[in-house]
Amino acid sequence: MDYVMTFTYKNEAGLVLQASDERVMALGEKLEAACPEAYMNGYNWEALLRYYLEKNAPDILEGLDPDPEADTYAAHWPLTPENEAKAKRFEEIIRSLVEDETSLCRFVQEHGEEIEWD
């Protein structure tokens, strides 16, 4: 299974990030080194991603129902074509953040004090 994926199920569109994925865990260690409060479990991924979206793509937050757990972060929206598109855009954002570790670490260093970590 990939570390992030979108889905539709019954009456919802959603996204799941596997915080326990090897690559995501390695990135989490780098983020924690950049900001000690950033212990990257599902709850802190929720905090980071919410903050990032507020700054860069606030429309994705409209209707979003986050569901973080210890080793996953999930997001759900009511199932509509618009919300399916939001989930796919959110997946692309997460992939770009994970793929560009340097930029994400810099973002956490610069904004870590402003993020409401778990």
Rosetta silent file (secondary structure, phi, psi, omega in degrees, C-alpha in Angstrom):
SEQUENCE: MDYVMTFTYKNEAGLVLQASDERVMALGEKLEAACPEAYMNGYNWEALLRYYLEKNAPDILEGLDPDPEADTYAAHWPLTPENEAKAKRFEEIIRSLVEDETSLCRFVQEHGEEIEWD
SCORE:     score description
SCORE:     0.000 S_00000001
   1 L     0.000  139.988  178.773    0.000    0.000    0.000 S_00000001
   2 L   -70.911  161.098 -176.704    1.173    3.494   -0.842 S_00000001
   3 L   -74.414  -19.777  175.806    1.794    5.946    2.007 S_00000001
   4 E  -143.088  141.014  178.924   -1.089    8.206    0.926 S_00000001
   5 E  -156.111  152.798  174.807   -4.237    7.458   -1.044 S_00000001
   6 E  -101.637  161.550  179.046   -7.684    8.833   -1.745 S_00000001
   7 E  -157.077  162.090  166.053  -10.888    6.835   -1.682 S_00000001
   8 E  -124.258  142.014 -179.730  -14.645    7.023   -1.914 S_00000001
   9 E  -152.244  122.996 -178.011  -16.820    4.895    0.324 S_00000001
  10 L    49.703 -109.140 -174.081  -20.605    5.035    0.645 S_00000001
  11 L  -110.693   27.911  179.307  -21.334    8.735    1.166 S_00000001
  12 E  -139.292  151.454  168.743  -17.829   10.106    1.706 S_00000001
  13 E  -104.699  145.140 -176.698  -14.674   11.079   -0.128 S_00000001
  14 E  -154.431  176.427 -179.570  -11.505   10.607    1.843 S_00000001
  15 E  -146.452  142.776  176.070   -7.779   10.422    2.131 S_00000001
  16 E  -130.228  129.665  172.399   -5.474    8.304    4.309 S_00000001
  17 E  -110.455  122.950  178.177   -1.839    9.048    5.161 S_00000001
  18 E   -85.547   95.621  179.925    0.048    6.124    6.706 S_00000001
  19 L   -64.973  -20.142  179.888    2.198    7.867    9.324 S_00000001
  20 L   -86.606   -2.100  176.817    3.724    4.451   10.084 S_00000001
  21 L   -62.076  141.026 -175.986    5.069    4.065    6.533 S_00000001
  22 H   -52.972  -46.772 -178.926    8.869    3.715    6.550 S_00000001
  23 H   -66.496  -41.478 -179.577    9.438    6.784    4.355 S_00000001
  24 H   -68.135  -38.008  177.437    6.956    8.916    6.316 S_00000001
  25 H   -63.621  -42.403  179.134    8.512    7.789    9.626 S_00000001
  26 H   -63.225  -40.877  176.345   11.986    8.789    8.391 S_00000001
  27 H   -64.857  -40.681  178.189   10.653   12.196    7.385 S_00000001
  28 H   -57.701  -38.338  177.583    8.963   12.490   10.783 S_00000001
  29 H   -64.131  -38.848  177.506   12.318   12.038   12.497 S_00000001
  30 H   -67.192  -39.071  179.237   13.752   14.907   10.430 S_00000001
  31 H   -66.807  -39.102  177.807   10.777   17.107   11.286 S_00000001
  32 H   -65.443  -35.363  176.379   11.170   16.324   14.978 S_00000001
  33 H   -65.464  -34.069  179.160   14.847   17.286   14.725 S_00000001
  34 H   -74.950  -30.225 -177.886   13.748   20.615   13.201 S_00000001
  35 L  -151.578  106.725 -174.009   11.104   21.185   15.908 S_00000001
  36 L   -55.985  -26.943  177.975   11.081   18.963   19.026 S_00000001
  37 L   -72.334  -13.670 -174.353    7.288   19.292   19.454 S_00000001
  38 L   -86.711   57.928  171.157    6.828   17.738   16.005 S_00000001
  39 L   -75.475  109.715 -164.040    6.667   14.083   17.039 S_00000001
  40 L   -86.484   70.122  167.385    4.994   12.969   13.818 S_00000001
  41 L   -88.129 -175.930 -179.254    2.192   10.618   14.771 S_00000001
  42 H   -59.795  -34.680 -179.632   -1.203   10.917   13.089 S_00000001
  43 H   -67.213  -41.308  178.854   -2.256   13.686   15.464 S_00000001
  44 H   -77.088  -26.963  170.434    0.740   15.869   14.668 S_00000001
  45 H   -63.336  -39.058  177.696    0.366   15.205   10.946 S_00000001
  46 H   -61.319  -45.705  179.911   -3.160   16.569   11.382 S_00000001
  47 H   -61.134  -47.157 -179.301   -1.788   19.668   13.142 S_00000001
  48 H   -64.713  -47.806 -177.258    0.885   20.249   10.486 S_00000001
  49 H   -66.626  -38.586  176.892   -1.393   19.613    7.515 S_00000001
  50 H   -61.015  -47.221  179.989   -4.188   21.813    8.926 S_00000001
  51 H   -61.371  -45.697 -179.481   -1.724   24.668    9.440 S_00000001
  52 H   -59.946  -45.117 -179.582   -0.242   24.170    5.971 S_00000001
  53 H   -66.333  -39.303  177.818   -3.690   24.150    4.345 S_00000001
  54 H   -56.175  -37.518 -178.094   -4.796   27.250    6.271 S_00000001
  55 H   -82.738  -32.617 -167.634   -1.820   29.073    4.726 S_00000001
  56 H  -120.239  -23.152 -178.151   -1.794   27.547    1.232 S_00000001
  57 L  -154.941   62.315 -173.515   -5.119   25.894    0.303 S_00000001
  58 H   -61.699  -23.983  179.546   -7.842   26.891    2.780 S_00000001
  59 H   -62.854  -27.603  179.526  -10.646   25.722    0.476 S_00000001
  60 H   -65.327  -27.789 -179.369   -9.603   22.098    1.119 S_00000001
  61 H   -73.025  -18.732 -179.060  -10.530   22.580    4.783 S_00000001
  62 L   -64.675  117.060  179.128  -14.162   23.367    3.890 S_00000001
  63 L    82.089   -3.076 -177.942  -16.222   20.372    4.989 S_00000001
  64 L   -70.435  134.161  175.175  -13.129   18.403    6.044 S_00000001
  65 E  -120.323  100.019 -178.191  -13.566   16.030    8.987 S_00000001
  66 E   -75.850  150.801  178.637  -10.109   14.919   10.174 S_00000001
  67 E  -142.213   76.466  178.775   -9.631   11.575   11.909 S_00000001
  68 E   -78.529  149.419  173.674   -6.061   11.225   13.209 S_00000001
  69 L  -134.408 -178.931 -177.546   -4.879    8.104   15.014 S_00000001
  70 L   -58.761  -43.619 -174.360   -1.493    7.076   16.382 S_00000001
  71 L  -118.830   10.866  176.400   -0.180    5.729   13.073 S_00000001
  72 E  -144.856  158.434  169.994   -2.529    7.226   10.472 S_00000001
  73 E  -127.765  125.693  177.062   -4.117   10.482    9.464 S_00000001
  74 E  -122.587  149.815  176.445   -7.437   10.324    7.665 S_00000001
  75 E  -133.587  139.302 -178.088   -9.585   13.101    6.249 S_00000001
  76 E  -132.086  146.349  172.360  -13.210   12.782    5.155 S_00000001
  77 E  -134.511  156.243  170.325  -15.654   15.000    3.276 S_00000001
  78 E   -58.158  144.615 -175.331  -19.261   14.413    2.226 S_00000001
  79 L   -74.583  109.336  171.561  -19.217   12.677   -1.154 S_00000001
  80 L  -143.222  159.668  175.719  -19.546   15.239   -3.946 S_00000001
  81 H   -58.112  -38.069  179.150  -17.527   15.697   -7.135 S_00000001
  82 H   -63.255  -41.813 -178.936  -16.040   18.881   -5.612 S_00000001
  83 H   -73.402  -31.754  172.537  -14.942   17.040   -2.462 S_00000001
  84 H   -61.450  -40.314  178.187  -13.469   14.174   -4.476 S_00000001
  85 H   -65.759  -38.475  176.729  -11.383   16.809   -6.254 S_00000001
  86 H   -60.780  -44.919 -179.239  -10.359   18.278   -2.867 S_00000001
  87 H   -60.891  -42.867  179.804   -9.217   14.848   -1.677 S_00000001
  88 H   -66.568  -41.123  176.487   -7.127   14.362   -4.824 S_00000001
  89 H   -62.973  -41.078  179.339   -5.591   17.853   -4.505 S_00000001
  90 H   -62.904  -40.816  176.357   -4.837   17.145   -0.834 S_00000001
  91 H   -59.898  -44.527  179.043   -3.127   13.890   -1.844 S_00000001
  92 H   -61.907  -39.650  178.166   -0.996   15.826   -4.354 S_00000001
  93 H   -63.330  -47.343 -179.996   -0.081   18.367   -1.655 S_00000001
  94 H   -60.900  -45.136  178.744    0.942   15.631    0.779 S_00000001
  95 H   -59.329  -43.298 -178.850    3.014   13.894   -1.893 S_00000001
  96 H   -66.125  -36.375  177.518    4.786   17.138   -2.773 S_00000001
  97 H   -66.518  -43.202 -179.131    5.527   17.802    0.930 S_00000001
  98 H   -69.906  -38.782 -178.408    6.884   14.286    1.489 S_00000001
  99 H   -70.018  -30.863 -179.289    8.883   14.303   -1.754 S_00000001
 100 L  -107.234   71.348 -175.403   10.474   17.680   -0.970 S_00000001
 101 H   -56.803  -39.744 -176.859   11.756   16.945    2.538 S_00000001
 102 H   -60.476  -46.323 -179.889   14.055   19.971    2.579 S_00000001
 103 H   -66.281  -39.631  179.586   11.218   22.434    1.989 S_00000001
 104 H   -67.230  -40.967  177.066    8.958   20.748    4.524 S_00000001
 105 H   -61.598  -41.619  178.077   11.712   20.742    7.177 S_00000001
 106 H   -63.700  -41.774  178.206   12.309   24.434    6.489 S_00000001
 107 H   -59.501  -44.118  179.730    8.558   25.119    6.759 S_00000001
 108 H   -67.710  -39.068  176.382    8.459   23.371   10.154 S_00000001
 109 H   -61.642  -42.356 -176.408   11.539   25.249   11.345 S_00000001
 110 H   -75.008  -32.814 -172.012    9.990   28.567   10.314 S_00000001
 111 H  -118.277    2.208 -174.745    6.452   27.907   11.568 S_00000001
 112 L   -54.432  -35.712  179.712    6.834   25.244   14.251 S_00000001
 113 L   -69.940  -22.281 -177.915    6.072   27.653   17.086 S_00000001
 114 L   -89.811  -17.052 -177.204    2.776   28.643   15.412 S_00000001
 115 L   -81.792  136.145  179.271    1.527   25.069   14.866 S_00000001
 116 L   -87.499   80.715 -179.738   -0.730   23.606   17.556 S_00000001
 117 L   -64.550  154.738  178.966    1.085   20.292   18.029 S_00000001
 118 L   -67.296    0.000    0.000   -0.622   17.450   19.872 S_00000001
